[in-house]
Structure formats: C-alpha cells, structure tokens
Amino acid sequence: MVKPAASERAQLTLFRALPSDGMAPRDAQDLMAFPFFSLAKSRRIVPIRFEAGDVSLTVEGVPEHGIATIWDADVLIWAASQIVQARDQGLATSRLMAATPYEILTFVQRGVASKDYQMLKAALDRLQSTTVATSIRQPMGRRLHRFSWINEWKELPGPDARGQRAKGIELILADWFYAAVMEDALILTLDPAYFHLTGGIERWLYRLVRKHGGRQLKGWRFSMRHLYLKSGSLQRYSDFAVQLRHLVRRQKLPGYWLAIEHAGGTDWLAFRAVPWTRSPADLSTDRCENPVDKAWTDSGITRTAIGESPAPLSGNHTYEPAAKPRPEKVSTSLNLFN
C-alpha cells in the first residue's frame, strides 16, 4: 500500500520570529533589481512581463486580489530580516514561519488598528495568489522556476471571542525566495526610512538605487527609457519620466542623491550614495553594474533638478487621457498594504 505524501508543512520545522528591536531591514537583491511587484495602489491584473538578456520574468495575479504590490513586499522584507538575523546568530531557520500580526506590522512601521490587521491579511492573500515565472538563478539557461511568494498561510485563533484578530500567523515562504535570502551575497540592508516612502515609484526607485548604487561614491546611472522598462509600470513613458523628475526635485530617497543628466540625446537618471548618512558596513554590496564614468563630476554634462510635477507618486497614474500600451482593467478599490 502506497503511503500518502507528507504535506509540505509536516516536512518543515517551525521558525518562531525573533524579537525585532534593533533588527536591520534586509532585502533580496533580485527583488530590488527586477519588476516583481505592482507599483500601483489600484488593483492590477495586467501581467508584468520583462525580458533582458538571459533574464525572463512574468508575474500574474488573479482578478479577486490582483498582483502583489510593492507595499505587500514589506512582508517579505520582514521575513528576510528575520531569517538573516537568525542565521547570523547560528540559529536554525525555516521556510515555515510564525509571528503575531503585531510583530510584522510594527517592524514595517505600520499602525496596529483593526484596519491595519485587515490590510495585512489582504497583503498575504496577494502574496499567495500572485504567481511568478522567472529564469533568474536557474542553472539551465532560460528554464523557468514557477512559484508564489507564499505557498500557504493561516491564522492562529486568538483570545477575541468574536475572532476579529488573530493570535498569530503561520506562513510558508517560496523556496526560490528562501534560497536567495540564505545566500549572503544576495542580501542587502535597507535604510529603515524606506518604510516611510509612500509612493510606488518612490519605493521601487529606492530599491533599485540601493541595489545598483551601494556605496559607490562615483555613482551610477540608467537611461530613463531603461528605467521605464525595469519598472514594469503601466503608465505612459512621459508620465513615468515626470514622476522621476519629481523625485529628483524632492531628493527624499534615504542615503542617495539624484540628478537628471542630458547626454548624447538621452535623458539619464544618475545617483550616488551620500556617504555620511550610513556607515560603509551598512551600505555594503558585493556586486553592481558598471559605474558612471568620471564625467559624473567634471564633464560639463547638464544636470537639472526639474520642478515638481502634479502627478502623484503611484505606479499606474496617467494624468491626461491617453491610449494604454496594453489592455488594462483596474478596480476602484485600493490594493495596498500601507
């Protein structure tokens, strides 16, 4: 008689969340470099598709929940921070994690009212129902790894007789994400001020700049068109560019200075670390792309901090009527964990 296969939960050892006082936020570099998340506060069901070199990425959501947002990704930042902290302390870790909603919410600097608990549960639903297919970190060329950020999650019953709040939450992380977190070279520390960034484009840009900029004092730059492709945004390029100029005007990305450069008929977003805001250990990174050349400081390239735009910092906003590049169906209900 063939025995039924054991459930995934039964094969994993439970990892109980550590106290998070003083714990540094950490993120996986792959999640910072590619468009894994919706940048919009409205529900997105149009798939995200990205192709560049050997990298292939498709992210899809279901109509009920939509694609997981960059605010939902705070749950993954919490999970990565817990796992790295435990690993560095010599403790056993696991993809099966348990915590109270309060522990998660306070770590990512959210409120703890009833609506915040409901938003957390909605974020967990989106993380579970979003599916990703990617060639990133696959050894056999362009073969794809398919997964959801959370394989499953459940509430543990709480003391409230009405069941309005859970005593705890258990979740199982995707093995693809867990493997990235356990490899030290693929993890970076974030500035805790990241959690205070409210716009989707703003959050996405910080993560990208943090990944590629590190503590390289000469800076980095990307063409605006390339950034547009890397964002996965549904908005028009012109509106996307306006929002980047708005961010340059505000200079609110923690630890980095931004500038618009005009060279070779192309607009570039240049950025460099502000060295006195963090110690080198906090801003360390062991791999980056090609740095900006010495023209950063002495070439005479025109740099402008263009005036503030009326466009709000969300990922799907278009402030003039225009044809969309792809069909889109957007719910009017907000879809964010913030």
C-alpha positions in Angstrom: 0.0 0.0 0.0 1.4 3.4 -1.0 1.5 5.9 1.8 0.2 9.4 1.0 2.9 12.0 0.6 3.5 14.1 3.7 2.3 17.7 3.4 4.9 20.5 2.9 4.1 21.8 6.4 4.8 18.4 8.0 8.2 18.4 6.5 9.3 21.8 7.8 10.4 22.8 11.2 8.6 25.9 12.6 10.7 29.0 12.9 9.3 31.4 15.5 10.0 35.1 14.8 12.8 36.7 16.9 12.3 40.0 18.8 12.9 42.7 16.2 14.1 45.5 18.3 17.2 46.9 16.6 16.9 44.4 13.7 18.1 45.8 10.4 15.6 45.6 7.4 17.1 43.3 4.7 16.0 42.6 1.1 17.0 40.2 -1.6 18.9 41.9 -4.5 16.9 40.1 -7.2 13.7 41.6 -5.8 15.3 45.0 -5.9 16.6 44.8 -9.5 13.6 43.5 -11.4 9.9 44.3 -11.7 8.4 41.7 -9.4 5.6 43.9 -7.9 2.9 46.2 -8.9 3.7 49.8 -8.2 0.0 50.9 -8.2 -2.4 51.4 -5.3 -5.3 50.2 -7.5 -5.7 46.5 -8.3 -3.5 45.4 -11.2 -4.4 42.3 -13.1 -2.4 43.0 -16.3 0.6 40.7 -16.1 4.1 42.1 -15.7 6.4 40.9 -18.4 10.2 41.6 -18.5 12.9 40.3 -20.9 16.5 41.4 -20.9 19.4 39.1 -21.9 19.1 35.8 -20.1 16.5 37.2 -17.7 12.9 36.3 -18.3 10.2 37.3 -15.8 6.4 37.0 -15.9 4.2 38.0 -12.9 0.5 37.3 -12.9 -2.4 37.9 -10.4 -6.0 36.7 -10.1 -8.9 39.1 -10.6 -10.0 38.7 -7.0 -6.8 40.0 -5.5 -4.6 41.4 -8.3 -0.8 41.2 -8.4 1.2 41.7 -5.1 2.2 45.3 -4.6 5.5 46.9 -3.6 3.8 47.6 -0.2 2.9 43.9 0.2 6.6 43.2 -0.3 7.2 44.6 3.2 6.1 41.2 4.5 9.0 39.6 2.5 11.4 42.2 3.9 10.3 41.3 7.4 10.8 37.6 6.6 14.2 38.1 5.1 15.3 40.2 8.0 14.2 37.5 10.5 16.0 34.7 8.6 19.3 36.6 8.1 19.3 37.6 11.8 18.7 34.0 12.9 21.3 32.6 10.5 23.9 35.1 11.7 23.2 34.1 15.3 23.7 30.5 14.5 20.0 29.6 14.9 18.1 27.2 12.7 15.8 28.8 10.1 12.9 27.5 8.1 10.5 28.5 5.3 7.7 27.8 7.8 7.5 31.0 9.9 5.2 32.1 12.8 4.7 35.6 14.2 2.0 37.8 15.5 0.4 40.4 13.2 1.6 43.0 15.7 5.2 41.9 15.3 5.1 42.1 11.5 3.2 45.5 11.5 5.5 47.2 13.9 8.6 46.0 12.2 7.5 47.6 8.9 6.4 50.7 10.8 2.6 50.4 10.2 -0.3 51.0 12.5 -1.9 48.3 14.6 -5.5 49.3 14.3 -8.1 46.9 13.1 -7.9 48.2 9.5 -4.1 47.5 9.6 -4.7 43.9 10.5 -7.2 43.6 7.6 -4.7 45.1 5.2 -2.0 42.7 6.4 -4.3 39.7 5.6 -5.1 41.2 2.2 -1.4 41.5 1.5 -0.8 37.9 2.5 -3.6 36.8 0.1 -2.0 38.7 -2.8 1.4 37.3 -2.0 -0.1 33.8 -2.1 -2.2 34.2 -5.2 0.4 36.1 -7.3 2.4 33.7 -9.5 5.9 34.3 -10.8 7.8 32.5 -13.6 11.4 33.5 -14.0 14.8 32.4 -15.3 16.7 34.2 -12.6 19.1 31.9 -10.7 18.2 29.0 -12.9 21.2 26.8 -13.8 19.8 25.5 -17.1 19.7 28.6 -19.3 16.2 30.0 -19.8 14.3 27.3 -18.0 11.7 28.9 -15.7 11.1 28.5 -12.0 7.4 29.0 -11.1 6.3 29.9 -7.6 4.1 32.1 -5.4 5.7 34.3 -2.8 3.9 32.4 0.0 2.9 28.8 -0.6 0.2 29.0 2.1 -0.7 30.9 5.2 -3.1 30.6 8.1 -4.3 32.5 11.1 -4.0 31.1 14.6 -7.1 31.7 16.7 -6.8 34.5 19.1 -8.4 35.3 22.5 -11.0 37.5 20.9 -14.3 35.6 21.1 -15.5 37.4 18.0 -12.4 36.3 16.1 -11.6 39.8 14.9 -7.9 39.5 15.4 -5.6 36.5 15.0 -3.3 35.5 17.9 -0.7 34.6 15.3 0.1 33.9 11.7 1.9 31.0 10.1 3.2 31.1 6.6 5.4 29.1 4.2 7.8 31.0 2.0 8.6 30.0 -1.6 11.8 28.0 -1.8 13.1 30.4 -4.6 12.9 33.4 -2.2 14.2 31.4 0.8 17.3 30.3 -1.2 18.0 34.0 -2.2 17.8 35.1 1.5 20.1 32.3 2.7 22.8 33.3 0.2 24.6 36.2 1.9 25.9 37.7 -1.3 22.3 38.2 -2.5 21.1 40.3 0.5 21.4 44.0 1.2 20.5 46.1 4.2 17.8 48.8 3.7 17.6 52.2 5.4 14.7 51.9 7.9 13.4 55.2 6.4 12.4 53.1 3.4 9.2 52.2 5.2 8.3 55.9 5.3 8.3 56.2 1.4 4.7 56.3 0.4 4.7 56.2 -3.4 5.1 53.1 -5.5 7.6 54.7 -8.0 9.4 56.2 -5.0 9.8 52.8 -3.2 10.7 51.0 -6.4 13.4 53.6 -7.2 15.0 53.4 -3.8 15.3 49.6 -4.0 16.8 49.9 -7.5 19.2 52.6 -6.5 20.2 50.8 -3.3 20.9 47.6 -5.3 23.0 49.2 -8.0 24.4 52.2 -6.2 25.6 50.7 -3.0 28.4 52.8 -1.6 30.0 53.6 -5.0 30.9 57.3 -4.5 31.3 57.9 -8.2 27.7 56.9 -8.7 25.6 55.0 -11.2 23.2 56.0 -13.9 20.5 54.5 -16.1 18.8 55.9 -19.1 15.2 57.0 -18.4 13.9 54.6 -21.0 15.7 51.7 -19.5 14.3 52.5 -16.0 10.8 52.7 -17.5 11.2 49.1 -18.8 12.7 47.9 -15.5 9.8 49.4 -13.5 7.0 47.3 -15.2 4.7 50.3 -14.9 1.6 50.5 -17.0 1.6 54.3 -17.2 2.9 56.2 -20.3 6.6 56.8 -20.5 6.0 60.6 -20.4 4.2 60.4 -17.1 6.8 58.0 -15.7 9.5 60.5 -16.6 7.6 63.3 -15.0 7.4 61.3 -11.7 11.2 60.6 -11.8 11.8 64.4 -12.2 9.5 65.0 -9.3 11.6 62.6 -7.1 14.8 64.4 -8.2 13.2 67.7 -7.2 12.3 66.3 -3.8 15.5 64.5 -3.0 13.8 62.2 -0.5 15.5 58.8 -1.2 17.3 58.0 2.1 21.1 57.8 1.6 21.2 58.8 -2.1 21.4 61.9 -4.2 19.7 62.0 -7.6 20.2 64.1 -10.7 18.9 64.2 -14.3 21.7 64.2 -16.9 21.3 65.1 -20.6 23.9 63.5 -22.8 24.0 62.0 -26.3 20.4 62.9 -26.9 19.3 60.8 -24.0 18.0 61.6 -20.6 19.7 59.7 -17.7 18.9 59.3 -14.1 22.2 59.5 -12.2 22.5 58.7 -8.5 25.2 58.3 -5.9 25.5 57.5 -2.2 25.5 60.2 0.4 28.5 58.8 2.4 27.9 60.5 5.7 24.4 59.1 6.2 25.4 55.5 6.9 28.5 53.5 7.8 30.2 51.6 5.0 29.2 48.3 6.6 25.5 49.3 6.4 25.7 50.3 2.7 28.0 47.4 1.6 27.3 45.5 -1.5 29.5 42.9 -3.3 28.3 43.3 -6.8 27.0 46.0 -9.0 26.8 47.0 -12.6 29.2 49.3 -14.5 29.7 52.6 -12.7 29.2 56.1 -14.1 32.5 57.3 -15.6 34.4 60.3 -14.4 32.1 62.5 -16.4 29.9 62.5 -13.3 31.9 65.3 -11.7 33.8 67.1 -14.4 32.4 66.6 -17.9 30.1 69.6 -18.1 27.1 67.4 -18.7 24.0 69.4 -18.0 22.2 68.3 -14.8 18.9 69.7 -13.8 16.5 69.2 -10.9 13.3 69.8 -12.8 10.3 71.3 -11.0 7.7 69.5 -9.1 5.1 67.6 -11.1 1.3 67.5 -10.2 1.4 63.7 -10.8 1.1 61.7 -7.6 3.7 59.1 -6.9 1.7 55.9 -7.7 2.7 53.4 -10.3 -0.3 53.4 -12.8 -1.3 57.1 -12.8 -1.8 58.9 -16.1 -3.0 62.5 -15.6 -4.0 63.1 -19.2 -6.4 60.8 -21.2 -4.3 58.5 -23.4 -4.4 55.1 -25.0 -2.8 52.5 -22.8 0.1 50.4 -24.2 -1.7 47.3 -23.1 -5.3 46.5 -22.1 -6.0 47.2 -18.5 -8.8 46.5 -16.1 -8.5 48.4 -12.8 -10.7 48.2 -9.8 -11.5 51.4 -8.0 -10.8 49.8 -4.6 -7.3 50.4 -3.2 -5.0 47.5 -3.1 -2.1 48.3 -0.8 -0.6 47.2 2.5 0.2 50.6 4.0 
